[in-house]
Amino acid sequence: MPNAFTPNGDGYNDTFFPVTTVRSPLDFQFMIFDRWGQQLFVSSSPDQSWDGANATSGVYVWKLWIRDTLGKQHESIGHVTLVR
């Protein structure tokens, strides 16, 4: 996963999305939280990314939950820095 992104409209690094080797997950959930634990973004599609809309520069927590084609569950948690 990238650890920073810059949603400034220049066409480079404007969105944040998970990078995974699971190509066709049976279930998928990607969430972004602020430092107080408020959920800012949720997606059930691997093709949808967070654009940082209405978020200020800072560090945000992400959580990714996937169930692969064999039914195995994968969960990852980390952080990303949004730079304006």
C-alpha positions in Angstrom: 0.0 0.0 0.0 1.2 3.5 -0.7 1.9 5.6 2.5 1.0 9.0 1.1 -1.0 10.7 -1.7 -1.5 14.2 -3.0 -5.1 14.9 -4.2 -4.3 18.2 -5.9 -5.7 17.5 -9.4 -2.4 17.2 -11.2 -3.1 13.7 -12.4 -0.4 12.1 -10.2 -1.1 10.4 -6.9 -4.6 12.0 -6.7 -6.4 9.0 -5.2 -5.6 6.3 -2.6 -6.6 2.7 -3.2 -5.4 -0.8 -2.1 -3.0 -2.8 -4.1 -3.6 -6.5 -3.8 -2.9 -9.8 -5.5 -6.5 -11.0 -5.0 -7.9 -10.3 -8.5 -11.6 -11.3 -8.1 -12.4 -11.2 -4.4 -15.7 -12.8 -3.2 -16.0 -10.0 -0.6 -14.2 -6.6 -0.4 -14.3 -3.7 2.0 -12.0 -0.8 2.1 -12.4 1.9 4.8 -10.7 5.2 5.7 -10.9 6.7 9.2 -9.8 10.0 10.7 -7.7 10.2 13.9 -10.9 10.2 16.1 -12.1 7.0 14.5 -14.8 8.6 12.3 -15.3 6.7 9.1 -14.7 9.0 6.1 -14.9 6.5 3.3 -16.0 3.0 2.6 -16.0 1.0 -0.6 -17.1 -2.5 -1.5 -15.5 -2.4 -4.9 -11.7 -2.9 -5.6 -12.1 -0.3 -8.4 -13.2 2.6 -6.2 -10.5 4.8 -4.7 -10.6 7.5 -2.0 -10.0 11.0 -3.4 -9.6 12.7 0.0 -12.6 15.0 -0.6 -13.3 17.3 2.3 -10.3 16.0 4.2 -7.4 18.1 5.4 -3.7 17.3 5.3 -2.9 14.7 7.9 -2.6 11.0 8.7 -5.6 8.7 8.2 -6.1 5.1 9.1 -7.2 2.5 6.5 -8.6 -0.9 6.9 -8.9 -3.5 4.1 -10.9 -6.7 4.4 -11.0 -9.3 1.6 -12.3 -12.8 1.1 -10.4 -14.4 -1.8 -11.8 -16.9 -4.3 -10.9 -19.8 -2.0 -12.9 -18.3 0.8 -9.8 -17.2 2.9 -10.2 -13.9 4.8 -7.5 -11.3 4.7 -7.4 -8.2 6.9 -4.9 -5.4 6.8 -4.7 -2.1 8.7 -2.3 0.8 8.2 -2.1 4.5 7.7 -1.7 7.0 4.9 -0.6 10.6 4.8 -2.7 13.0 2.8 -0.6 16.0 1.6 -2.4 19.1 0.2 
